[in-house]
Amino acid sequence: MSTPVPRLKPSECAERVRSGESLLVDVREPNEWALGHAEGAKLLSLSDLSGPRTDWKPFLAGAAGREILLYCAAGGRSAIAAKVLASEGFKAVNAGSLGEWRSFGWPITGPR
């Protein structure tokens, strides 16, 4: 799983998400998601990606070659998820942490 993946800042990803060119994915767990998440993101936990892929399978089938921008709490889990997906041929990017998205000014849904 040594496939290199880019690490981009939210400022480099925002227009891609707004235009629909890229899909924004939160790889945290549901209890973390409930505390707040980036508007427009989809919750697809790293544990599901590395496990049964109950949620990931249909998502990836519908991703149709689009870029997948992944974030988490600090950037570590999103890096792991991006490497896994890149090794499987998906265009995946580590888009950092929720805090970075918040600092950039991206709307956050839920408690802060």
Biopython code that builds the backbone (N, CA, C, O; Angstrom):
import numpy as np
from Bio.PDB.StructureBuilder import StructureBuilder

atoms = [
    (1, "MET", "N", (0.822, -1.177, 0.000)),
    (1, "MET", "CA", (0.000, 0.000, 0.000)),
    (1, "MET", "C", (0.872, 1.249, 0.000)),
    (1, "MET", "O", (0.590, 2.193, 0.739)),
    (2, "SER", "N", (1.893, 1.273, -0.788)),
    (2, "SER", "CA", (2.798, 2.414, -0.822)),
    (2, "SER", "C", (2.467, 3.386, -1.953)),
    (2, "SER", "O", (3.325, 4.163, -2.373)),
    (3, "THR", "N", (1.251, 3.347, -2.441)),
    (3, "THR", "CA", (0.826, 4.254, -3.489)),
    (3, "THR", "C", (0.824, 5.676, -2.946)),
    (3, "THR", "O", (0.138, 5.961, -1.965)),
    (4, "PRO", "N", (1.589, 6.580, -3.576)),
    (4, "PRO", "CA", (1.609, 7.962, -3.082)),
    (4, "PRO", "C", (0.293, 8.670, -3.399)),
    (4, "PRO", "O", (-0.299, 8.470, -4.460)),
    (5, "VAL", "N", (-0.148, 9.496, -2.463)),
    (5, "VAL", "CA", (-1.359, 10.286, -2.675)),
    (5, "VAL", "C", (-1.069, 11.738, -2.316)),
    (5, "VAL", "O", (-0.290, 12.012, -1.403)),
    (6, "PRO", "N", (-1.691, 12.660, -3.029)),
    (6, "PRO", "CA", (-1.471, 14.066, -2.698)),
    (6, "PRO", "C", (-2.154, 14.452, -1.393)),
    (6, "PRO", "O", (-3.157, 13.855, -1.001)),
    (7, "ARG", "N", (-1.605, 15.441, -0.738)),
    (7, "ARG", "CA", (-2.191, 16.039, 0.480)),
    (7, "ARG", "C", (-2.472, 17.491, 0.118)),
    (7, "ARG", "O", (-1.549, 18.280, -0.086)),
    (8, "LEU", "N", (-3.741, 17.833, 0.042)),
    (8, "LEU", "CA", (-4.129, 19.181, -0.351)),
    (8, "LEU", "C", (-4.842, 19.900, 0.787)),
    (8, "LEU", "O", (-5.420, 19.274, 1.674)),
    (9, "LYS", "N", (-4.789, 21.211, 0.741)),
    (9, "LYS", "CA", (-5.497, 22.047, 1.704)),
    (9, "LYS", "C", (-6.925, 22.258, 1.211)),
    (9, "LYS", "O", (-7.190, 22.167, 0.012)),
    (10, "PRO", "N", (-7.844, 22.540, 2.131)),
    (10, "PRO", "CA", (-9.216, 22.822, 1.718)),
    (10, "PRO", "C", (-9.309, 23.931, 0.658)),
    (10, "PRO", "O", (-10.163, 23.869, -0.227)),
    (11, "SER", "N", (-8.450, 24.924, 0.743)),
    (11, "SER", "CA", (-8.487, 26.006, -0.251)),
    (11, "SER", "C", (-8.204, 25.492, -1.658)),
    (11, "SER", "O", (-8.641, 26.092, -2.640)),
    (12, "GLU", "N", (-7.471, 24.380, -1.759)),
    (12, "GLU", "CA", (-7.161, 23.785, -3.062)),
    (12, "GLU", "C", (-8.278, 22.842, -3.530)),
    (12, "GLU", "O", (-8.321, 22.462, -4.700)),
    (13, "CYS", "N", (-9.171, 22.469, -2.623)),
    (13, "CYS", "CA", (-10.216, 21.491, -2.924)),
    (13, "CYS", "C", (-11.604, 22.099, -3.071)),
    (13, "CYS", "O", (-12.469, 21.514, -3.723)),
    (14, "ALA", "N", (-11.825, 23.243, -2.484)),
    (14, "ALA", "CA", (-13.168, 23.814, -2.364)),
    (14, "ALA", "C", (-13.896, 23.936, -3.692)),
    (14, "ALA", "O", (-15.048, 23.518, -3.802)),
    (15, "GLU", "N", (-13.255, 24.494, -4.690)),
    (15, "GLU", "CA", (-13.940, 24.689, -5.969)),
    (15, "GLU", "C", (-14.282, 23.355, -6.622)),
    (15, "GLU", "O", (-15.308, 23.233, -7.291)),
    (16, "ARG", "N", (-13.433, 22.365, -6.431)),
    (16, "ARG", "CA", (-13.702, 21.034, -6.984)),
    (16, "ARG", "C", (-14.967, 20.434, -6.384)),
    (16, "ARG", "O", (-15.749, 19.785, -7.080)),
    (17, "VAL", "N", (-15.161, 20.658, -5.078)),
    (17, "VAL", "CA", (-16.357, 20.146, -4.403)),
    (17, "VAL", "C", (-17.574, 20.940, -4.864)),
    (17, "VAL", "O", (-18.608, 20.360, -5.195)),
    (18, "ARG", "N", (-17.452, 22.255, -4.885)),
    (18, "ARG", "CA", (-18.586, 23.111, -5.289)),
    (18, "ARG", "C", (-19.063, 22.799, -6.701)),
    (18, "ARG", "O", (-20.262, 22.823, -6.976)),
    (19, "SER", "N", (-18.124, 22.508, -7.594)),
    (19, "SER", "CA", (-18.482, 22.249, -8.997)),
    (19, "SER", "C", (-19.019, 20.832, -9.211)),
    (19, "SER", "O", (-19.582, 20.530, -10.263)),
    (20, "GLY", "N", (-18.844, 19.969, -8.216)),
    (20, "GLY", "CA", (-19.267, 18.580, -8.362)),
    (20, "GLY", "C", (-18.214, 17.702, -9.011)),
    (20, "GLY", "O", (-18.435, 16.510, -9.229)),
    (21, "GLU", "N", (-17.072, 18.291, -9.317)),
    (21, "GLU", "CA", (-15.969, 17.539, -9.923)),
    (21, "GLU", "C", (-15.429, 16.484, -8.952)),
    (21, "GLU", "O", (-15.033, 15.392, -9.359)),
    (22, "SER", "N", (-15.420, 16.830, -7.670)),
    (22, "SER", "CA", (-14.884, 15.939, -6.638)),
    (22, "SER", "C", (-15.923, 15.678, -5.562)),
    (22, "SER", "O", (-16.830, 16.479, -5.338)),
    (23, "LEU", "N", (-15.768, 14.537, -4.902)),
    (23, "LEU", "CA", (-16.658, 14.129, -3.828)),
    (23, "LEU", "C", (-15.933, 14.280, -2.495)),
    (23, "LEU", "O", (-14.796, 13.828, -2.353)),
    (24, "LEU", "N", (-16.571, 14.902, -1.532)),
    (24, "LEU", "CA", (-15.976, 15.114, -0.216)),
    (24, "LEU", "C", (-16.463, 14.023, 0.737)),
    (24, "LEU", "O", (-17.666, 13.821, 0.907)),
    (25, "VAL", "N", (-15.514, 13.326, 1.354)),
    (25, "VAL", "CA", (-15.836, 12.196, 2.230)),
    (25, "VAL", "C", (-15.170, 12.377, 3.593)),
    (25, "VAL", "O", (-13.982, 12.685, 3.688)),
    (26, "ASP", "N", (-15.951, 12.181, 4.624)),
    (26, "ASP", "CA", (-15.492, 12.201, 6.009)),
    (26, "ASP", "C", (-15.278, 10.744, 6.417)),
    (26, "ASP", "O", (-16.220, 9.952, 6.395)),
    (27, "VAL", "N", (-14.057, 10.387, 6.786)),
    (27, "VAL", "CA", (-13.757, 8.994, 7.133)),
    (27, "VAL", "C", (-13.775, 8.733, 8.639)),
    (27, "VAL", "O", (-13.324, 7.684, 9.099)),
    (28, "ARG", "N", (-14.298, 9.692, 9.402)),
    (28, "ARG", "CA", (-14.415, 9.493, 10.845)),
    (28, "ARG", "C", (-15.568, 8.532, 11.144)),
    (28, "ARG", "O", (-16.228, 8.039, 10.229)),
    (29, "GLU", "N", (-15.797, 8.278, 12.400)),
    (29, "GLU", "CA", (-16.857, 7.373, 12.842)),
    (29, "GLU", "C", (-18.158, 8.154, 13.057)),
    (29, "GLU", "O", (-18.122, 9.373, 13.229)),
    (30, "PRO", "N", (-19.303, 7.464, 13.050)),
    (30, "PRO", "CA", (-20.594, 8.149, 13.202)),
    (30, "PRO", "C", (-20.700, 9.042, 14.439)),
    (30, "PRO", "O", (-21.298, 10.115, 14.362)),
    (31, "ASN", "N", (-20.139, 8.631, 15.571)),
    (31, "ASN", "CA", (-20.207, 9.471, 16.772)),
    (31, "ASN", "C", (-19.437, 10.775, 16.589)),
    (31, "ASN", "O", (-19.823, 11.796, 17.159)),
    (32, "GLU", "N", (-18.363, 10.764, 15.810)),
    (32, "GLU", "CA", (-17.605, 11.980, 15.525)),
    (32, "GLU", "C", (-18.376, 12.866, 14.547)),
    (32, "GLU", "O", (-18.436, 14.084, 14.712)),
    (33, "TRP", "N", (-18.965, 12.241, 13.530)),
    (33, "TRP", "CA", (-19.774, 12.937, 12.527)),
    (33, "TRP", "C", (-20.888, 13.732, 13.208)),
    (33, "TRP", "O", (-21.169, 14.870, 12.830)),
    (34, "ALA", "N", (-21.519, 13.125, 14.216)),
    (34, "ALA", "CA", (-22.633, 13.763, 14.907)),
    (34, "ALA", "C", (-22.214, 15.051, 15.613)),
    (34, "ALA", "O", (-23.057, 15.903, 15.895)),
    (35, "LEU", "N", (-20.933, 15.199, 15.898)),
    (35, "LEU", "CA", (-20.427, 16.400, 16.567)),
    (35, "LEU", "C", (-20.199, 17.557, 15.597)),
    (35, "LEU", "O", (-19.915, 18.678, 16.020)),
    (36, "GLY", "N", (-20.322, 17.292, 14.320)),
    (36, "GLY", "CA", (-20.133, 18.314, 13.292)),
    (36, "GLY", "C", (-19.351, 17.759, 12.127)),
    (36, "GLY", "O", (-18.455, 16.932, 12.298)),
    (37, "HIS", "N", (-19.700, 18.227, 10.925)),
    (37, "HIS", "CA", (-19.021, 17.747, 9.721)),
    (37, "HIS", "C", (-19.095, 18.815, 8.631)),
    (37, "HIS", "O", (-19.924, 19.723, 8.690)),
    (38, "ALA", "N", (-18.235, 18.693, 7.660)),
    (38, "ALA", "CA", (-18.191, 19.645, 6.552)),
    (38, "ALA", "C", (-19.458, 19.510, 5.712)),
    (38, "ALA", "O", (-19.855, 18.408, 5.333)),
    (39, "GLU", "N", (-20.074, 20.633, 5.433)),
    (39, "GLU", "CA", (-21.286, 20.629, 4.618)),
    (39, "GLU", "C", (-21.009, 19.981, 3.263)),
    (39, "GLU", "O", (-20.009, 20.275, 2.609)),
    (40, "GLY", "N", (-21.908, 19.101, 2.862)),
    (40, "GLY", "CA", (-21.782, 18.420, 1.574)),
    (40, "GLY", "C", (-20.962, 17.147, 1.612)),
    (40, "GLY", "O", (-20.868, 16.433, 0.614)),
    (41, "ALA", "N", (-20.358, 16.856, 2.776)),
    (41, "ALA", "CA", (-19.555, 15.635, 2.897)),
    (41, "ALA", "C", (-20.456, 14.427, 3.101)),
    (41, "ALA", "O", (-21.591, 14.543, 3.561)),
    (42, "LYS", "N", (-19.926, 13.282, 2.750)),
    (42, "LYS", "CA", (-20.603, 12.005, 2.982)),
    (42, "LYS", "C", (-19.799, 11.251, 4.032)),
    (42, "LYS", "O", (-18.570, 11.217, 3.966)),
    (43, "LEU", "N", (-20.474, 10.654, 4.989)),
    (43, "LEU", "CA", (-19.810, 9.853, 6.011)),
    (43, "LEU", "C", (-19.564, 8.448, 5.482)),
    (43, "LEU", "O", (-20.504, 7.709, 5.186)),
    (44, "LEU", "N", (-18.294, 8.088, 5.367)),
    (44, "LEU", "CA", (-17.879, 6.737, 4.980)),
    (44, "LEU", "C", (-16.658, 6.413, 5.841)),
    (44, "LEU", "O", (-15.533, 6.767, 5.489)),
    (45, "SER", "N", (-16.881, 5.751, 6.947)),
    (45, "SER", "CA", (-15.819, 5.551, 7.936)),
    (45, "SER", "C", (-14.662, 4.692, 7.418)),
    (45, "SER", "O", (-14.830, 3.819, 6.566)),
    (46, "LEU", "N", (-13.495, 4.977, 7.968)),
    (46, "LEU", "CA", (-12.317, 4.173, 7.649)),
    (46, "LEU", "C", (-12.529, 2.733, 8.100)),
    (46, "LEU", "O", (-12.072, 1.798, 7.442)),
    (47, "SER", "N", (-13.228, 2.553, 9.231)),
    (47, "SER", "CA", (-13.458, 1.182, 9.714)),
    (47, "SER", "C", (-14.291, 0.380, 8.714)),
    (47, "SER", "O", (-14.079, -0.824, 8.571)),
    (48, "ASP", "N", (-15.224, 1.016, 8.029)),
    (48, "ASP", "CA", (-16.003, 0.316, 7.008)),
    (48, "ASP", "C", (-15.147, 0.047, 5.772)),
    (48, "ASP", "O", (-15.271, -1.006, 5.147)),
    (49, "LEU", "N", (-14.283, 0.993, 5.419)),
    (49, "LEU", "CA", (-13.392, 0.800, 4.263)),
    (49, "LEU", "C", (-12.470, -0.392, 4.494)),
    (49, "LEU", "O", (-12.230, -1.183, 3.581)),
    (50, "SER", "N", (-11.954, -0.520, 5.715)),
    (50, "SER", "CA", (-11.029, -1.623, 6.008)),
    (50, "SER", "C", (-11.762, -2.878, 6.472)),
    (50, "SER", "O", (-11.134, -3.896, 6.764)),
    (51, "GLY", "N", (-13.090, -2.805, 6.539)),
    (51, "GLY", "CA", (-13.893, -3.952, 6.961)),
    (51, "GLY", "C", (-14.852, -4.410, 5.877)),
    (51, "GLY", "O", (-14.426, -4.725, 4.766)),
    (52, "PRO", "N", (-16.145, -4.450, 6.185)),
    (52, "PRO", "CA", (-17.120, -5.034, 5.261)),
    (52, "PRO", "C", (-17.467, -4.172, 4.043)),
    (52, "PRO", "O", (-18.008, -4.683, 3.063)),
    (53, "ARG", "N", (-17.170, -2.902, 4.094)),
    (53, "ARG", "CA", (-17.469, -1.958, 3.008)),
    (53, "ARG", "C", (-18.962, -1.871, 2.696)),
    (53, "ARG", "O", (-19.359, -1.713, 1.541)),
    (54, "THR", "N", (-19.757, -1.974, 3.713)),
    (54, "THR", "CA", (-21.208, -1.887, 3.563)),
    (54, "THR", "C", (-21.615, -0.577, 2.898)),
    (54, "THR", "O", (-22.450, -0.571, 1.993)),
    (55, "ASP", "N", (-21.037, 0.515, 3.339)),
    (55, "ASP", "CA", (-21.349, 1.832, 2.768)),
    (55, "ASP", "C", (-20.420, 2.194, 1.614)),
    (55, "ASP", "O", (-20.832, 2.869, 0.671)),
    (56, "TRP", "N", (-19.178, 1.752, 1.688)),
    (56, "TRP", "CA", (-18.199, 2.104, 0.662)),
    (56, "TRP", "C", (-18.498, 1.480, -0.698)),
    (56, "TRP", "O", (-18.335, 2.147, -1.720)),
    (57, "LYS", "N", (-18.932, 0.214, -0.740)),
    (57, "LYS", "CA", (-19.160, -0.463, -2.030)),
    (57, "LYS", "C", (-20.113, 0.307, -2.934)),
    (57, "LYS", "O", (-19.758, 0.591, -4.078)),
    (58, "PRO", "N", (-21.315, 0.657, -2.463)),
    (58, "PRO", "CA", (-22.218, 1.399, -3.357)),
    (58, "PRO", "C", (-21.694, 2.794, -3.691)),
    (58, "PRO", "O", (-21.912, 3.289, -4.796)),
    (59, "PHE", "N", (-21.014, 3.422, -2.755)),
    (59, "PHE", "CA", (-20.452, 4.743, -3.024)),
    (59, "PHE", "C", (-19.419, 4.676, -4.141)),
    (59, "PHE", "O", (-19.460, 5.470, -5.081)),
    (60, "LEU", "N", (-18.498, 3.730, -4.036)),
    (60, "LEU", "CA", (-17.444, 3.603, -5.043)),
    (60, "LEU", "C", (-18.010, 3.202, -6.398)),
    (60, "LEU", "O", (-17.506, 3.641, -7.432)),
    (61, "ALA", "N", (-19.037, 2.386, -6.406)),
    (61, "ALA", "CA", (-19.667, 1.993, -7.668)),
    (61, "ALA", "C", (-20.274, 3.205, -8.366)),
    (61, "ALA", "O", (-20.306, 3.263, -9.595)),
    (62, "GLY", "N", (-20.752, 4.169, -7.591)),
    (62, "GLY", "CA", (-21.354, 5.363, -8.167)),
    (62, "GLY", "C", (-20.398, 6.524, -8.339)),
    (62, "GLY", "O", (-20.778, 7.560, -8.884)),
    (63, "ALA", "N", (-19.168, 6.374, -7.886)),
    (63, "ALA", "CA", (-18.201, 7.476, -7.971)),
    (63, "ALA", "C", (-17.753, 7.738, -9.403)),
    (63, "ALA", "O", (-17.280, 8.833, -9.708)),
    (64, "ALA", "N", (-17.892, 6.765, -10.274)),
    (64, "ALA", "CA", (-17.651, 6.907, -11.722)),
    (64, "ALA", "C", (-16.413, 7.726, -12.082)),
    (64, "ALA", "O", (-16.503, 8.679, -12.856)),
    (65, "GLY", "N", (-15.282, 7.366, -11.536)),
    (65, "GLY", "CA", (-14.030, 8.006, -11.913)),
    (65, "GLY", "C", (-13.818, 9.387, -11.346)),
    (65, "GLY", "O", (-12.843, 10.048, -11.706)),
    (66, "ARG", "N", (-14.696, 9.853, -10.468)),
    (66, "ARG", "CA", (-14.526, 11.179, -9.881)),
    (66, "ARG", "C", (-13.476, 11.158, -8.779)),
    (66, "ARG", "O", (-13.232, 10.128, -8.152)),
    (67, "GLU", "N", (-12.877, 12.281, -8.562)),
    (67, "GLU", "CA", (-11.885, 12.435, -7.505)),
    (67, "GLU", "C", (-12.580, 12.366, -6.143)),
    (67, "GLU", "O", (-13.658, 12.930, -5.954)),
    (68, "ILE", "N", (-11.942, 11.665, -5.197)),
    (68, "ILE", "CA", (-12.484, 11.512, -3.855)),
    (68, "ILE", "C", (-11.562, 12.252, -2.887)),
    (68, "ILE", "O", (-10.392, 11.901, -2.734)),
    (69, "LEU", "N", (-12.102, 13.274, -2.242)),
    (69, "LEU", "CA", (-11.362, 14.084, -1.275)),
    (69, "LEU", "C", (-11.742, 13.610, 0.118)),
    (69, "LEU", "O", (-12.918, 13.640, 0.483)),
    (70, "LEU", "N", (-10.769, 13.178, 0.893)),
    (70, "LEU", "CA", (-11.026, 12.562, 2.188)),
    (70, "LEU", "C", (-10.483, 13.409, 3.327)),
    (70, "LEU", "O", (-9.357, 13.902, 3.259)),
    (71, "TYR", "N", (-11.277, 13.577, 4.368)),
    (71, "TYR", "CA", (-10.791, 14.262, 5.565)),
    (71, "TYR", "C", (-11.207, 13.469, 6.805)),
    (71, "TYR", "O", (-12.081, 12.604, 6.745)),
    (72, "CYS", "N", (-10.562, 13.785, 7.923)),
    (72, "CYS", "CA", (-10.894, 13.153, 9.200)),
    (72, "CYS", "C", (-10.671, 14.175, 10.305)),
    (72, "CYS", "O", (-10.784, 15.376, 10.062)),
    (73, "ALA", "N", (-10.360, 13.726, 11.501)),
    (73, "ALA", "CA", (-10.162, 14.644, 12.620)),
    (73, "ALA", "C", (-8.815, 15.359, 12.549)),
    (73, "ALA", "O", (-8.733, 16.552, 12.840)),
    (74, "ALA", "N", (-7.770, 14.649, 12.168)),
    (74, "ALA", "CA", (-6.435, 15.242, 12.159)),
    (74, "ALA", "C", (-5.664, 15.033, 10.859)),
    (74, "ALA", "O", (-4.610, 15.643, 10.680)),
    (75, "GLY", "N", (-6.144, 14.207, 9.960)),
    (75, "GLY", "CA", (-5.465, 13.959, 8.694)),
    (75, "GLY", "C", (-4.820, 12.596, 8.572)),
    (75, "GLY", "O", (-4.401, 12.211, 7.481)),
    (76, "GLY", "N", (-4.731, 11.857, 9.662)),
    (76, "GLY", "CA", (-4.103, 10.536, 9.629)),
    (76, "GLY", "C", (-4.965, 9.469, 8.987)),
    (76, "GLY", "O", (-4.503, 8.736, 8.112)),
    (77, "ARG", "N", (-6.210, 9.375, 9.411)),
    (77, "ARG", "CA", (-7.106, 8.369, 8.838)),
    (77, "ARG", "C", (-7.423, 8.674, 7.379)),
    (77, "ARG", "O", (-7.578, 7.759, 6.570)),
    (78, "SER", "N", (-7.519, 9.942, 7.046)),
    (78, "SER", "CA", (-7.786, 10.292, 5.648)),
    (78, "SER", "C", (-6.596, 9.917, 4.769)),
    (78, "SER", "O", (-6.780, 9.552, 3.608)),
    (79, "ALA", "N", (-5.384, 10.003, 5.305)),
    (79, "ALA", "CA", (-4.186, 9.584, 4.553)),
    (79, "ALA", "C", (-4.228, 8.077, 4.307)),
    (79, "ALA", "O", (-3.922, 7.616, 3.208)),
    (80, "ILE", "N", (-4.604, 7.320, 5.320)),
    (80, "ILE", "CA", (-4.693, 5.862, 5.174)),
    (80, "ILE", "C", (-5.750, 5.506, 4.135)),
    (80, "ILE", "O", (-5.500, 4.699, 3.240)),
    (81, "ALA", "N", (-6.935, 6.110, 4.255)),
    (81, "ALA", "CA", (-8.025, 5.822, 3.317)),
    (81, "ALA", "C", (-7.623, 6.193, 1.891)),
    (81, "ALA", "O", (-7.913, 5.453, 0.951)),
    (82, "ALA", "N", (-6.962, 7.328, 1.729)),
    (82, "ALA", "CA", (-6.538, 7.762, 0.393)),
    (82, "ALA", "C", (-5.551, 6.761, -0.214)),
    (82, "ALA", "O", (-5.627, 6.462, -1.405)),
    (83, "LYS", "N", (-4.634, 6.247, 0.594)),
    (83, "LYS", "CA", (-3.661, 5.268, 0.094)),
    (83, "LYS", "C", (-4.355, 3.967, -0.308)),
    (83, "LYS", "O", (-4.032, 3.380, -1.341)),
    (84, "VAL", "N", (-5.300, 3.522, 0.504)),
    (84, "VAL", "CA", (-6.045, 2.297, 0.182)),
    (84, "VAL", "C", (-6.761, 2.478, -1.154)),
    (84, "VAL", "O", (-6.645, 1.635, -2.044)),
    (85, "LEU", "N", (-7.496, 3.572, -1.291)),
    (85, "LEU", "CA", (-8.266, 3.803, -2.512)),
    (85, "LEU", "C", (-7.370, 3.992, -3.728)),
    (85, "LEU", "O", (-7.675, 3.485, -4.807)),
    (86, "ALA", "N", (-6.274, 4.713, -3.565)),
    (86, "ALA", "CA", (-5.340, 4.907, -4.679)),
    (86, "ALA", "C", (-4.745, 3.578, -5.124)),
    (86, "ALA", "O", (-4.548, 3.348, -6.317)),
    (87, "SER", "N", (-4.460, 2.707, -4.169)),
    (87, "SER", "CA", (-3.895, 1.393, -4.517)),
    (87, "SER", "C", (-4.894, 0.537, -5.290)),
    (87, "SER", "O", (-4.512, -0.413, -5.975)),
    (88, "GLU", "N", (-6.179, 0.881, -5.175)),
    (88, "GLU", "CA", (-7.230, 0.169, -5.897)),
    (88, "GLU", "C", (-7.621, 0.883, -7.191)),
    (88, "GLU", "O", (-8.577, 0.491, -7.860)),
    (89, "GLY", "N", (-6.877, 1.927, -7.534)),
    (89, "GLY", "CA", (-7.101, 2.609, -8.799)),
    (89, "GLY", "C", (-8.007, 3.826, -8.760)),
    (89, "GLY", "O", (-8.310, 4.397, -9.807)),
    (90, "PHE", "N", (-8.446, 4.236, -7.579)),
    (90, "PHE", "CA", (-9.286, 5.426, -7.466)),
    (90, "PHE", "C", (-8.416, 6.674, -7.362)),
    (90, "PHE", "O", (-7.282, 6.617, -6.887)),
    (91, "LYS", "N", (-8.955, 7.781, -7.804)),
    (91, "LYS", "CA", (-8.262, 9.066, -7.678)),
    (91, "LYS", "C", (-8.639, 9.634, -6.315)),
    (91, "LYS", "O", (-9.698, 10.240, -6.157)),
    (92, "ALA", "N", (-7.768, 9.435, -5.338)),
    (92, "ALA", "CA", (-8.044, 9.807, -3.958)),
    (92, "ALA", "C", (-7.031, 10.821, -3.455)),
    (92, "ALA", "O", (-5.848, 10.756, -3.791)),
    (93, "VAL", "N", (-7.508, 11.758, -2.647)),
    (93, "VAL", "CA", (-6.679, 12.837, -2.117)),
    (93, "VAL", "C", (-6.909, 12.951, -0.617)),
    (93, "VAL", "O", (-8.048, 12.886, -0.154)),
    (94, "ASN", "N", (-5.842, 13.118, 0.135)),
    (94, "ASN", "CA", (-5.953, 13.417, 1.558)),
    (94, "ASN", "C", (-6.233, 14.914, 1.664)),
    (94, "ASN", "O", (-5.364, 15.738, 1.381)),
    (95, "ALA", "N", (-7.452, 15.254, 2.072)),
    (95, "ALA", "CA", (-7.860, 16.656, 2.177)),
    (95, "ALA", "C", (-7.807, 17.156, 3.616)),
    (95, "ALA", "O", (-8.485, 18.123, 3.964)),
    (96, "GLY", "N", (-7.009, 16.506, 4.448)),
    (96, "GLY", "CA", (-6.725, 17.003, 5.786)),
    (96, "GLY", "C", (-7.758, 16.740, 6.842)),
    (96, "GLY", "O", (-8.348, 15.662, 6.917)),
    (97, "SER", "N", (-7.967, 17.762, 7.670)),
    (97, "SER", "CA", (-8.805, 17.606, 8.857)),
    (97, "SER", "C", (-10.039, 18.500, 8.815)),
    (97, "SER", "O", (-10.097, 19.479, 8.070)),
    (98, "LEU", "N", (-11.007, 18.142, 9.622)),
    (98, "LEU", "CA", (-12.203, 18.966, 9.743)),
    (98, "LEU", "C", (-11.830, 20.360, 10.242)),
    (98, "LEU", "O", (-12.404, 21.352, 9.794)),
    (99, "GLY", "N", (-10.889, 20.439, 11.151)),
    (99, "GLY", "CA", (-10.443, 21.741, 11.657)),
    (99, "GLY", "C", (-9.898, 22.625, 10.551)),
    (99, "GLY", "O", (-10.121, 23.836, 10.558)),
    (100, "GLU", "N", (-9.188, 22.039, 9.606)),
    (100, "GLU", "CA", (-8.667, 22.820, 8.475)),
    (100, "GLU", "C", (-9.810, 23.334, 7.600)),
    (100, "GLU", "O", (-9.774, 24.470, 7.128)),
    (101, "TRP", "N", (-10.823, 22.492, 7.387)),
    (101, "TRP", "CA", (-11.980, 22.915, 6.601)),
    (101, "TRP", "C", (-12.706, 24.039, 7.332)),
    (101, "TRP", "O", (-13.135, 25.011, 6.709)),
    (102, "ARG", "N", (-12.845, 23.915, 8.634)),
    (102, "ARG", "CA", (-13.490, 24.958, 9.441)),
    (102, "ARG", "C", (-12.681, 26.257, 9.364)),
    (102, "ARG", "O", (-13.250, 27.327, 9.146)),
    (103, "SER", "N", (-11.373, 26.170, 9.539)),
    (103, "SER", "CA", (-10.506, 27.357, 9.488)),
    (103, "SER", "C", (-10.546, 28.033, 8.127)),
    (103, "SER", "O", (-10.446, 29.257, 8.035)),
    (104, "PHE", "N", (-10.692, 27.249, 7.081)),
    (104, "PHE", "CA", (-10.792, 27.793, 5.726)),
    (104, "PHE", "C", (-12.092, 28.580, 5.548)),
    (104, "PHE", "O", (-12.175, 29.456, 4.687)),
    (105, "GLY", "N", (-13.097, 28.271, 6.354)),
    (105, "GLY", "CA", (-14.375, 28.945, 6.243)),
    (105, "GLY", "C", (-15.464, 28.123, 5.597)),
    (105, "GLY", "O", (-16.539, 28.632, 5.277)),
    (106, "TRP", "N", (-15.178, 26.840, 5.405)),
    (106, "TRP", "CA", (-16.186, 25.955, 4.830)),
    (106, "TRP", "C", (-17.314, 25.777, 5.839)),
    (106, "TRP", "O", (-17.038, 25.636, 7.030)),
    (107, "PRO", "N", (-18.555, 25.779, 5.413)),
    (107, "PRO", "CA", (-19.663, 25.606, 6.355)),
    (107, "PRO", "C", (-19.583, 24.246, 7.069)),
    (107, "PRO", "O", (-19.341, 23.212, 6.446)),
    (108, "ILE", "N", (-19.792, 24.279, 8.371)),
    (108, "ILE", "CA", (-19.795, 23.069, 9.196)),
    (108, "ILE", "C", (-21.215, 22.856, 9.687)),
    (108, "ILE", "O", (-21.847, 23.773, 10.212)),
    (109, "THR", "N", (-21.709, 21.648, 9.513)),
    (109, "THR", "CA", (-23.059, 21.279, 9.924)),
    (109, "THR", "C", (-22.998, 20.565, 11.262)),
    (109, "THR", "O", (-22.129, 19.720, 11.480)),
    (110, "GLY", "N", (-23.897, 20.893, 12.141)),
    (110, "GLY", "CA", (-23.959, 20.220, 13.441)),
    (110, "GLY", "C", (-23.223, 21.000, 14.511)),
    (110, "GLY", "O", (-22.739, 22.104, 14.262)),
    (111, "PRO", "N", (-23.138, 20.425, 15.709)),
    (111, "PRO", "CA", (-22.462, 21.098, 16.827)),
    (111, "PRO", "C", (-21.030, 21.478, 16.483)),
    (111, "PRO", "O", (-20.385, 20.843, 15.649)),
    (112, "ARG", "N", (-20.557, 22.498, 17.123)),
    (112, "ARG", "CA", (-19.177, 22.952, 16.843)),
    (112, "ARG", "C", (-18.280, 22.693, 17.998)),
    (112, "ARG", "O", (-17.091, 23.007, 17.939)),
]
sb = StructureBuilder()
sb.init_structure("model")
sb.init_model(0)
sb.init_chain("A")
sb.init_seg("    ")
for serial, (resi, resn, name, xyz) in enumerate(atoms, 1):
    if name == "N":
        sb.init_residue(resn, " ", resi, " ")
    sb.init_atom(name, np.array(xyz, "f"), 0.0, 1.0, " ", f" {name:<3s}", serial, name[0])
structure = sb.get_structure()
